[in-house]
Amino acid sequence: MLASIFFPRWLFYGLITLIFSLFDVFFVQFMIQVGMGQNLTQKIEAATNFIIGGLTPGSQTHQVVLNLIFVFAIFGVILAVTNRFWLTFILNNLIFIVFGIADQQKLVYRNEAILPSDLSQLSNPFALVSFIGMSAFELIAIFIAGILAVTVLYFLFRRFDSRIKFTKWYIRLPLFLICGLVLFSAQDLYTPGTIPNKVALHFDDTPKPWDTNLDQRDNGAIYSFMRFFDDKVMTMPSGYSKAAIEKIDKKYSKIAKKINKTRKNYLNQQTVIYILSESFSDPRRVPGLTVNPDPIPKIRSLKTKTTSGLMLSSGYGGGTANLEYQALTGLSLTNFLATLTSPYVQLVPGSSYVPNVSNSWSIKNAIHPYLPLVYDRSTVYKKMGFQHFYSLYSPKVKYSSRIGKTPTPAMNLLIKISFCSLIKLPNRNLFRRRPFKII
């Protein structure tokens, strides 16, 4: 190897790893500079300043070090497993190039940074890429091209450096354990008082979990992503105990019995239909907008004849599975720690019991006019006690007519049997402040 004439082999490998790890951090930071009207020069400056500022002595921000730690850790795990430096070099860079592109695409289409909970979507990659207009054939072609590119690059590097096996097992094993421990420590990065959290604060970590876009720009996209693996549900409140909960239950059970003595109609003896539609809205509520004729006269008429009102939605457009969770369970996401971003993915699958409004009925079904694996809905509805979950797959919805050229069924259903149903309609409207109604 020519480089060994000028550098010791270990120093050459170290410099190559450092230089391209910095490139990985730079590339990802460059890719996430979207939605702020920046030109190419400004994006490059923002990513460059994040690198240089973080490595400059006396700087007030050293988050780049936190990002590098996890880049090195992933590199070390792959190297310990494969024992091939150049294969590890290619794969590690490929991981962060793909991550940067995926993060940028989610920011463009959803105005939301990529999170660990999004990894559940990888179980159905064809559905995932369909969100950005990529076909299954194109994904397969890119995958095959990627494998060929990795193979060709690896053998080209092998011609430059004939060394095949990188090191001995007694070095690889500690390397794997140390780097694996670093990656495992991500589950405590947001937990105050833990060693990972103290290290992060030492390097100026300033968590902004309420705004993942800003968090990634300020603290680094790679590190911010890893920090969200700390998905502890909530902080235990003061005075919490089984006895305290039983006392509360006893108190409100007495109140309920008193109210029920004079109650004539019971909810579980009625047909209740939940319709959660991110396309439905009342455009007349938009300030300064005049709409004529009334676009929803039937609904407006129904609202005058029954209990009705408005619900303050905590989100719109993207992440609506969180709104489903809140509507069904009555639990606000504000009760949870900020790093728990998707209860359907992070909380429900591991729960032995999921109390929700549908528990009041013995017959209950859910309908969603898209893929059942998105947000792990198949698992969630089963956990919630729904007998059937109808989607675009088995059991498939019977009615699948579409509005115009939209790829998503319109779901104009006539429901004739008594059940509690959740219906999610496609996003087709610019104004998405959603009235919420139980009929």
N, C-alpha and C positions, 0 to 999 in steps of 0.2 A: 504494500500500500504506500503510495507516494507521500501521503500525509505523515507517515511515521518517520520520514526523513527530517521533518521540521518539528513535529510534536510527538511526545510519547503517545502511544495508542490510546490509553485511558483518557488523556487530556483532550485528544481529538474527538473521541466519542462524547465526552462531557460538553465540549463547546458546541458541537452539532446539536445535541439535545437541548441546551440552553437557548441557542439562537432560534431554533424552530419552535420551541415552547413559547418564546416571546412572540413569534410570528402567529402562533395559534391564538394567543390572547388578543393580539392586535387585530387579527382577522375577525374574530367574533365581535369585538368592540366596534369595529368598522361596520359590520353588517347590521348591528342593532340601532344605528343612527338613522332611524326612520321617523316620519311623522312630525318633524320639526322644521321642514322647509330648507334643510341644509343642502348645499351643493357638494360635489365630489371633494373639493379641496377642504371644505369645512368638516366633512366626515373623516377624512384622513387626519386632519389636525386634532379632532376630538379623540380618535383612537390613539394617536401618537402621544398626545398630552397625558392620557391615562397611563401609558407605559413609562414615559420619561418622568412624569411627576411622581409616580410611585417608587421609582428607583433613585430619585435624587435625595441625597442626605439633607436633612432639615425640612423636608417636605411635610405638609400636614396630612397627606393622604398616601398610604402605602398599600392600598387594597390589591394592587397588581401582584404583590407577594402572595396573597391568599389565593389568587387565581393560579399562579404558577405552582403552588404547593399541590393543588389537585391535578394539574396537568402532569406534573412529575409523578404523582401517585398512580395515575392511570397508565402512564408510560412504564412505570416500574412493574406493575402487575402483569401487563402484557409481555414485557421482557422476561419476567420470571417464569411465565407459563410457556412461551414459545422458545426461549433461549436463542432467539435470532434478532440481532440488533436492527438490521435494515428492514426486516418484516415489521418489527415493532415500530420503527420510525415511520414507515408508510401508514400503518394502521392507526397510529396515534394521531397523526396529522389528518388523516381521512375522517376520523371521529369528530374532530373539532371543526373541520370544514363543513361536514354535514350538519353538525349542531348549529353552526353559525347561519347556514342557509335556512334551516328549519325555523330557527328563532326569528329570523328576519321575515319569513313568510307568515308566521303567526302574528307578528306585530303588524304587518301590512293588512292582513285579512281580518284579524280579530282585535287589533289594538291591545294585545295582551302578550306578555312574554311567555316563553315556553317554561313549563314547570314539570317536576317529577311525576305529578299525577297524569300528565299527558302521555307518559310511557305506556299506560294501559291501552292506548289507541294502537300501539304497534301490533297488537294481536290481530288487527285487520288492516294491514298496510294499504290494501287497494281502496278501502273506504277513506282512509286518511288522506291519500294523495288526491282523491276525487274532489276534496275541498278546494284545491288549487287548480282544478281543471285538468289534471293529469290522468290519462287512461291506464288501465292495468297493463296493456301492451308496452306503453312507454316506461312504466316502472320496471317491468321485467327487463326491457332492453337496457335501461340505465344500470340495473343490478348486474347484468351479465358484463356490460362494458366496464363496470367498476372492478369486477373480479379479474378481468383480462388486464386492466391497467395496473392493478396491484401486482399481478404475476409478472408482467413485463418489467415494471420498475424494480421489483425485487431482484430479478436476474441481471438487470443492468447494474444495480449496486453490487451484486456479487462479482461482477467482472472487475469492478473498481476495488473491491475489498473481498478477498477470497476466504476470509475467516467465516466459517459457518456457525459453529456453536460459540456462544458468546462467553460463557463462564461455567464454573463448576456448580454442582447442586448445593454445596454448603454455602455458597454465596447467594444463589437464587432463592433458597428457602427463607433466609432472613429478609431478603429484599421483598419477597411476596408478603410476608407477615407484616413488615413495617408499612408498606404501601397500602396493604389491605386495611390495616388499622387506621391509617389516615382517612381512607374513604369511608370506613365505618364510623369515624368520629363525626361525620356530617350530621348524624342524627342528634347531636347535642350542640350544634353551632348556635342555635337560637335559645338554648336553655341557660338562663343566668346561673353563674357560679360554677359551671362545668369547665374543665380544662380547655376543650375546644373553643368555648365561648370566650374565655379569658385571652387565649391566643389571638382570636379574631379581633377582639377589642384593642389588643396591643398594636395590631396593624391597621387600626382606624376603621374597622367595620362600622358602618352606620346603617343599620337595617331600616328598610322602608317597605315592609311587606304589604302595606295598604296600596302601594303603587309599584307593581313588579317592573314596569318599564323604567321608572326612575331608579329603582333599586339596582337594576342591571347596569344602567349607565354610570351610576355613582360608585358601586362596589365591584363591578365587573360581572359580566353575564355568566361566566363559568362558576365563579364562587357563589353568586346569588342563586343559581340553579341548585348547587349542592346544598346550600343552607336550607332550602325548602324540603330536604329529606328529613329535617327535624319536624315531623308532623304530629307531635304530641297534641292531644285533643284539646285539653283545657287545663288551667291551673285550678287545683282543688280549693274551693272556697273555705273561708274560715268557719268552723263549726259544723262542717259536713260530716255526717255519719249515718249509718243505717237507722239508728234510733231517731235522729232528727227528721229523716225522710218519712219514717213511719208516723211520726207525730203530725207532720203536714198532711199526709194521706188521710189520717183519721179525722183531722179537722175538716177537710173539704168533703169527705165522704158524708159526714153529718149534714153539712150544708146542702149537698146534692140530694140526699134523701128527703130533706124538708121541701126542697123545690119540686121534686118529682111527685109529691103527694097530690099536687093540684095540676100536674102536667097532663094534657090531653093528647098531645102528639109527640111521638118519640122518633128521633132521627133515624135510628136503625130500622124503623118500619117504613121508611120512605126510600124512593129512588133518588140517589144523589149522583150527579155527574160533575166532575171537575173538568173544565176545559182550560188548559193553559196554552195560550196562543201568543206567540211572539210576533204574529202578523196583525193581530187585531188591535184597533185603537179607535179613539173618538177624535177625529181631526178637528172637531169644533172646539176642543179644549186648547188648541194651539193658539197662543196669543197673536192677535193681528191677522188671523186666517178666517176668511168667510167661506163657508161651504154651502152650496145650494144645488140640489135639494139635500135634505138630511140623508146621509149615507147609511145610517143604522136606525131607521124608524121603528122596526120591529123590536129591537133590543131596548130602545128608549121607552117603548110602550110597556114592555115586560117589567122594567125597572120601577114603573109607577104602581105596579100591582103586587109587588112582593118586596121583601127585604133586599136592599141593594146598596151599592156604595163603591168607593174606590179603594184600591190597595196601593200602598207605596212600595214600589218594586226596587229592590236593591241592585238591580242590573237589567240590562237589555241587550239583545243582539247575540252576545256570546256567553257561554257559561250558564245557560238556562237550566241545566240540570241542578244547579244550586237552588234556583227558585222552586223547582219541583220539590226538592228535599224540604225546603222551608214551608211550602204550602201543605205538604203531606204530614210532616211531623209537628209543625207549629214551633219549631226551634229555629231561632235566628242564628245566622253565622257569626254574629257579633258575640255570641256566648263562647265561641271557640278561639283558640290561639290563632294569630294571624297567618301562621304557616300551614294551617289546615285549610287548603284552598278548594278541595273538592270532596265533600262528605261521601258522595256516591262511590268514589274510588278509594279514598283513604280511610273512611270510618265504617261505613255500612258492611262491607264484605267481612270484616273481622268481628262484627258484633253478633252476639248470640240472640239478641232480641232487639227489634227495631219498632218501638211504639209509633203508631201513626194513625191518622184519622180513619183509614180503611178498616181498622180493627173492630169498628162498630158493626160491620156487616159480615155475613157468612159467605156471601157470593160477591166476588170482586174481580175485576179484570182491568188490564191496562192496555192502552193502544198508543203506539208511536209510529208515525209514518216514515220511519227511516230504519237504520241498521240497529239491531238489538245489542250489539257489543259496544256501541258508543257510550262512554261514561259507565260502562259495566252494568247497563240497565237490566240485563238478563238476571244477573246475580241479585241486584238490588230489589227488584220487584218480587223475586222469590222469597228473599229475606223478609219482605214486608207482608207476605202472606197472600199475594195475588195468585189466583188459580191459573190464570192464563195471561200471557203477554203477547199481544198481536203486533207484528211489525212487517217489514218487507220480506222476512224469512219465516220459516215454519214456527208456529202457525201463522200463515200469511193473512193479511187483511183482505177482506173480500172486495171492498171498494177501493180502487186505486186510480180514479180519474184525476187528471192534472189540470191546473189552470195555465193556459197558454203553453209555453215551452219549458216550464219549470220541471226539473227532474224529480221533484218531490211530490207524492200524491196529495191531493187536496183534502181527502178524508171527509167528504160530505156524507156523514153516516146518519142513518135513521136507527136509533137504538130502541129496541122493543122489549128487551128483557130487563129485569131489575138488577142493577149492579152498581158498584162504585167504580167509575171509570176515569182514567187520566188520559186526555187526548192532547197531543202536542202538534200544533199546526206549523206549516212552513213559514219562513220569514219572507214576507212580501210587501211590507209597508214601511215607509220612511219614518212615520211617527209611531213610536212603540211604547208610549206610556199606557200601560195595560190596565183597563178596568178589570176587576176580578169579581166574579159573581158565582154564587152557588144557587142553582135552580132546583 
